[in-house]
Amino acid sequence: MDQELRELYQQVILDHNKSPRNFRLIDHPTNHAEGYNPLCGDNINVFLSLNDEGIIEDISFQGSGCAISKASASLMTSMLKGKSVEEAERIFNKFHELVTDKLGDNPDIDELGKLAVFGGVREFPARVKCASLAWHTMINALHNKNEKVVTE
C-alpha cells in the first residue's frame, strides 16, 4: 500500500472510530443480526429497515470493538443506506475481495470509494476479521438469519 493510501487509512479509521456514523438502534428494524469476533473481542449488532421493494431505508449498528471494527461498521452503514439488497451484496463482495487480497495491489478506488482504505488490513491477517465482521453480520441481517456470525 502506498504512503498516501496508508495515511488516508489512518485518518479514516481514526475519524470513524472517534465519531462513528449510524451508531444507534433503529426504532423498529425489520431485520437484525449479531456478530462476534472472539480473537479481538468485537461484538456488533446490525439493524436494518428494509422496505417492500428491498431497499435499505435505514441501517445502524451498536456494540463494542476495536477501531478497525467500529470504523468498518460506520463506513458500511453510511455506504449502504438507500441501496437495494442486491447492491448491498455486490458491495459486500467487492469489500471482501479487497480485504482478502483478491483485488491485488491496485483496487478500483473510484468504485470502492472510502472503503478502499481497508485494503491495508490484508497486510495484517488478524485484522481482516475485525474489518469484515460488520459486513458478514449485515449479510445475515439482510437475509434475516438468526445465527450469530462468529469469525472463528
C-alpha positions as CSV (number, residue, x, y, z in Angstrom):
1,M,0.0,0.0,0.0
2,D,1.4,3.4,-1.0
3,Q,2.1,6.0,1.6
4,E,-0.8,8.3,0.6
5,L,-3.3,5.5,0.9
6,R,-1.7,4.4,4.3
7,E,-2.2,7.9,5.7
8,L,-5.7,8.1,4.4
9,Y,-6.4,4.7,6.0
10,Q,-5.2,6.0,9.4
11,Q,-7.3,9.2,9.1
12,V,-10.5,7.4,8.1
13,I,-10.1,4.7,10.8
14,L,-9.5,7.3,13.5
15,D,-12.3,9.6,12.3
16,H,-14.9,6.8,12.1
17,N,-13.8,5.2,15.4
18,K,-14.0,8.5,17.2
19,S,-17.3,9.6,15.6
20,P,-19.0,6.5,14.2
21,R,-21.9,7.2,11.9
22,N,-25.2,5.4,12.5
23,F,-24.1,4.1,15.9
24,R,-27.6,3.7,17.3
25,L,-30.7,1.5,17.5
26,I,-33.3,1.9,14.7
27,D,-36.7,2.4,16.3
28,H,-38.5,-0.5,14.5
29,P,-35.9,-2.5,12.5
30,T,-37.3,-5.1,10.1
31,N,-34.0,-7.1,10.2
32,H,-31.3,-7.7,12.8
33,A,-28.2,-9.8,13.2
34,E,-25.4,-10.2,15.8
35,G,-21.7,-10.8,15.2
36,Y,-18.8,-11.7,17.4
37,N,-15.0,-11.8,16.8
38,P,-13.5,-13.8,19.7
39,L,-10.0,-13.1,18.7
40,C,-10.3,-9.4,19.2
41,G,-13.5,-9.3,21.4
42,D,-15.5,-7.3,18.8
43,N,-19.3,-7.6,19.4
44,I,-21.7,-6.0,16.9
45,N,-25.4,-5.8,16.2
46,V,-26.6,-4.6,12.8
47,F,-30.1,-3.3,12.4
48,L,-31.9,-2.7,9.1
49,S,-35.1,-1.2,7.9
50,L,-36.0,-2.7,4.5
51,N,-38.9,-1.5,2.6
52,D,-41.2,-3.7,0.4
53,E,-39.0,-3.1,-2.6
54,G,-35.9,-4.4,-0.9
55,I,-34.3,-1.0,-0.3
56,I,-32.3,-0.3,2.8
57,E,-34.2,2.7,4.2
58,D,-32.1,2.8,7.4
59,I,-29.2,0.8,8.7
60,S,-27.4,1.2,12.0
61,F,-25.1,-0.7,14.4
62,Q,-24.3,-1.0,18.1
63,G,-21.7,-2.8,20.0
64,S,-18.1,-2.6,21.1
65,G,-14.9,-3.4,19.3
66,C,-11.5,-2.2,18.1
67,A,-11.0,0.9,16.0
68,I,-11.0,-1.1,12.7
69,S,-14.2,-3.0,13.5
70,K,-16.0,0.2,14.5
71,A,-14.7,2.2,11.6
72,S,-15.7,-0.5,9.1
73,A,-19.2,-0.7,10.5
74,S,-19.5,3.1,10.4
75,L,-18.4,3.3,6.7
76,M,-20.6,0.3,5.8
77,T,-23.7,1.8,7.2
78,S,-23.0,5.1,5.5
79,M,-22.4,3.5,2.2
80,L,-25.4,1.1,2.2
81,K,-28.2,3.4,3.2
82,G,-30.6,3.7,0.3
83,K,-29.1,0.7,-1.6
84,S,-31.0,-2.4,-2.7
85,V,-30.4,-5.8,-1.2
86,E,-28.6,-6.7,-4.5
87,E,-26.4,-3.6,-4.4
88,A,-25.5,-4.3,-0.8
89,E,-24.5,-7.9,-1.6
90,R,-22.4,-6.6,-4.6
91,I,-20.6,-4.0,-2.4
92,F,-20.1,-6.7,0.3
93,N,-18.4,-9.0,-2.3
94,K,-16.1,-6.2,-3.5
95,F,-15.2,-5.3,0.1
96,H,-14.5,-8.9,0.9
97,E,-12.3,-9.3,-2.2
98,L,-10.4,-6.1,-1.2
99,V,-9.6,-7.2,2.4
100,T,-8.8,-10.8,1.4
101,D,-6.4,-9.6,-1.3
102,K,-8.4,-10.9,-4.2
103,L,-8.2,-7.5,-5.9
104,G,-4.4,-7.3,-5.9
105,D,-2.4,-4.2,-5.2
106,N,-4.5,-1.8,-7.4
107,P,-8.1,-1.8,-6.2
108,D,-10.5,0.4,-8.1
109,I,-10.6,3.4,-5.8
110,D,-13.4,5.1,-7.8
111,E,-15.6,2.0,-7.4
112,L,-14.8,1.4,-3.7
113,G,-14.7,5.0,-2.5
114,K,-13.5,5.3,1.1
115,L,-13.8,1.6,1.5
116,A,-10.5,1.3,-0.5
117,V,-8.6,2.4,2.6
118,F,-9.4,-1.1,4.1
119,G,-7.1,-2.7,1.6
120,G,-4.4,-2.1,4.2
121,V,-5.8,-4.7,6.6
122,R,-4.8,-7.5,4.2
123,E,-1.2,-6.9,5.5
124,F,-2.4,-8.0,8.9
125,P,-4.5,-11.2,8.6
126,A,-5.9,-11.0,12.1
127,R,-7.3,-7.6,11.3
128,V,-9.2,-8.9,8.3
129,K,-11.7,-10.4,10.7
130,C,-12.1,-7.1,12.5
131,A,-12.8,-5.2,9.2
132,S,-15.2,-7.8,7.9
133,L,-17.2,-8.7,11.0
134,A,-19.8,-5.9,10.4
135,W,-20.1,-6.9,6.8
136,H,-20.8,-10.6,7.4
137,T,-23.2,-9.6,10.1
138,M,-25.0,-7.2,7.7
139,I,-25.4,-10.1,5.2
140,N,-27.1,-12.2,7.9
141,A,-29.3,-9.3,8.7
142,L,-30.3,-8.8,5.1
143,H,-31.5,-12.4,4.9
144,N,-32.9,-12.5,8.5
145,K,-30.6,-15.3,9.5
146,N,-30.8,-15.7,13.2
147,E,-27.5,-17.5,13.9
148,K,-24.7,-15.3,15.3
149,V,-21.9,-14.5,13.0
150,V,-18.6,-15.7,14.5
151,T,-15.3,-15.0,12.8
152,E,-13.5,-18.2,14.1
